[in-house]
Amino acid sequence: MDDSWTRINRPIITGTLKRYLYLFYKSVPGERSITSINLSLKEGQQQQPGQDQDKESIDTGIRFKNQNVYVTYKRGPWRRGNRRDRVYAMDNIAILLGSNPMVPYGWNAAAFEHHAHQELPNWDVQLIYRTGNKALPQMAPLRFHQDGSFKIVQFADIHMATGPHSCHQAPVNMPCTGDINTLEMMERMLDMEKPDLVAYTGDNVDGVTSKDALSTILKYSKPVIDRRIPWTIVFGNHDEEGDLSREEMISSVQDLPYSLSQRGPPGISGTGNYHLSIYGYKRGHGYLIKDESSKEEDMFEDMMEEQKEKEDQDEDEDEPIKQVENDTTSKEKSLFTLYFLDSGAYSFSLTYPGWDWIKEDQVEWFRQTSKAITSQYHKNQVPNALAFFHIPIPEYALVEDGHIVGEKNENVSGPSYNSGMFAAFLESKDVRATTVGHDHLNNFCLDHRGINLCFGGGLGYGSYGKPDIPRRSRVFELRKNGDRADTWKRLDNEEMTLVGQQTLYIGKKTSPCTSCSGDDPAGYGSSSSRTRPIRLEEEPVESVTQFRYDL
């Protein structure tokens, strides 16, 4: 086989004999492009008079229930390079694992054609294909509402797998099917709270049970994508235990709609160290600027009718690029900052065994980033900030030294090495609170030296919990354009009970620490700064024109 053929990402593994069916594709100049692909059990694939002459098939050599398995595909009426070819021609093919996996944005699920009396094979795979490299919706900047509010929902430790997964320590007498229950809780949370942003704070993918991490990412992101909610991720210690690396996962996440996740600077430890800004209210703003996909789909039938008579004229035409009027922030200063950090997974140090930690170069990146942001403001106008990561820093364990709201139901599982991350938060002029996952049974916020250290509380049913401790999700509501932050949790029960309401801070951060040692620095004892628990009133790619297979 020559190098012009591309093999798709994984084989279709068929039946108990474990036969591996690989598909290959390539682009051939001058041939009409392929626009759809299916698998088929139908007999008599020879075309008859009056049938669609653009449909072709390949006998794969695989048999199921004494029936041949075919790959069938259809060609469009235009040749490769035509502008309509660029919109509707197939340019990529892949395989997803698991029963009924989610199909990525801009991709199509291949059908398994069969007669009504035929049984379909249960191979737990889905062949998908992409046509036209559909552009992602363009996102406007994050902004406060007119009343100065902004709401964030945290999904901690959802531990999703390829397929339905299993339940761990679910409440007694609760019908539980792993990820199905987790997704239901996520959807109820989103519909009840209607957040402006969702933060997945690690162990999003239960790596050991995710033989296809991409299908798991597609599954856990579906609730936010369906609701057009901006979302972000950080990685935990289990995400990378499947078939994708951190780099591959962040790339996959960035290819999904409404994702604001970033890879971050390549020169420092970890993947996913970045920050986002929240700007002031702007009349008429919205997170979604423009989505051309629906317009393209509506035009499809008209284009097909026109195609044959206009093909010659259109062959060399380029479709003009549509300019989108963007919601720009080039002359604006942000009102709030969100930091995201990769806290690693496991320590490989014999001196400091156990959990990994945020490395010194990440700490320095945060210091420099925070300084660059806050130095643009006068002393009393510096925007507040919130930080998200997965593994708690050592100061989370100091529950006896400060006031907590919520429950400590297990020992804090932090690193045995202190890299100085809390000291950097303390000396900064902006960070007021942090929130993590990792410990599924802990759900408290600890006021430590004026900074609130919060746990999200475990949400996922696919990993450990306790039958008498409901799964939950934490909410952060910023008010007064970020000068006040309230938080609470909702439990996964019939009432979605709200618990643990508290105000984390009011006002700006005052007198940041300069020595970061000893007693609380001046200013942290003020009532406006300390916790006061209260009740709340892709680039173009060539289209596919040929298929082959290999066993």
Summary of the structure (lengths in Angstrom):
residues: 551
radius of gyration: 26.4
end to end distance: 13.4
largest distance: 88.6
contacts: 1815
relative contact order: 0.15
helix: 19%
strand: 29%
